[in-house]
Amino acid sequence: MLKLLNFILIILISIIIAGLYGILHDQITYTISNEYYTLFKFEQFGINEWGIDNERVKVGIIGFLATWWVGFILGIIYAIVSLFLNSRKILRITIQSVFFNIGVTVIFGVIGYLYGAVFLEADELNWYIPEQTTNIQAFINVGSIHNFGYLGGLVGLIFGVYYQIKRN
């Protein structure tokens, strides 16, 4: 019974943590390039049709919607691993693993920003950049942060599962 409870809690907690991460992440990247959202993400998510006027609220919603499902997938993987570990202490260890995962993702996001700022140029990319974008480099930097963030989530999962098993 404890294994089942842990399994469910790990998935739910992973979804919540990932969603909160997405909200904070997108608030920060909105500050770097609001155009990435107003000209691209708002259209991609169709959020302009929702009747919300506040751009920061829209960004927060997008942040949650873009990351909750990653938390769901990661949560399932962490939960499956937890089935083979000590049920009494695995919930605490797994939550630590999820935060470790987030930490790796943040590091990858910073690397993505630096990579975008130093190596990526609009005329060499095959990315969708809306014509009316005025600060193209900031738009590219945020796109790079997002791309590296997903890679960081995967690498963080590997380290997180290792941490989960090692700490158990």
Secondary structure, DSSP 4 states (H G I P E B T S, - for coil): -HHHHHHHHHHHHHHHHHHHHHHHHHHHHHHH-HHIIIIIIHHHHTGGGGT---HHHHHHHHHHHHHHHHHHHHHHHHHHHHTTS-TTTHHHHHHHHHHHHHHHHHHHHHHHHHHHHHH--GGG------TT-S-HHHHHHHHHHHHHHHHHHHHHHHHHHHHHHHH-
